[in-house]
Amino acid sequence: MKFKAINKRKRIYEEVLDQLQAYLFKGAVTPGQKLPSERELARMFRVNRFSVREALTVLESNGLVQRKIGEGTFSTATSNFATTSLVDVVARNQHLIKEPMQVRRVIEPQLARLAAVNISDEQLAHMKVVLRQQSERLDNGLDIIDLDSEFHSCIARATKNTIFVGLLEALHDSLASTSIKSNQARGGGKAGYKRHQAIYAALERHDPDEAEEAMFEHMVEVERLLLDYHAERETKN
Ligand SMILES: [Zn+2]
């Protein structure tokens, strides 16, 4: 096992976490395999044990390892952990919001394109209900975070590719738990709803070009709103 010395500008435990996570992602450890002890890891990373313990706590809460008192830390890697926890790690640092949004900007317009061709009447009808619920929520001054995720999931499901469905859910879970929440509360929901209407109209017409374009515009706008929000917060801090 080889680890790099720690870059002190980042929070130390985050660096430890990133390296351990990368190590687990590579599949270098099989499920159930024991990791080096806290003391050994601290020596390899040249940090104190507290930083190692903090990183292991995050890994444990993400379901990547299990710690047994008196026995040590064991890998619990399963087949679908990579997407979910990778996205979690990216979203953990709010300034890295650009990364998940970049993935969405690349993927979701293409999903909309595929959906425009494949979407069924039943799926369209369901999306219409979701849109109506979004409108009602916004009228009552409520956020539409979960309904936004559902709207985007509908499109992923309409592609009939289960990998897209899983990937999108992981991305949305992760973003929803961080910044979209605050953003939605500040009027991002209304802007999103308008974009959703345009996307829906394109899907209903089974027009791939328009669906792709409308989704692309939505992604660009969401990203801009998120970045503005973070810029605002950073100047306040
Ligand atoms: Zn949306």
Boltz pocket constraint, residues with backbone or C-beta under 6 A from the ligand:
constraints:
  - pocket:
      binder: B
      contacts: [[A, 148], [A, 151], [A, 152], [A, 192], [A, 196], [A, 218]]
      max_distance: 6.0
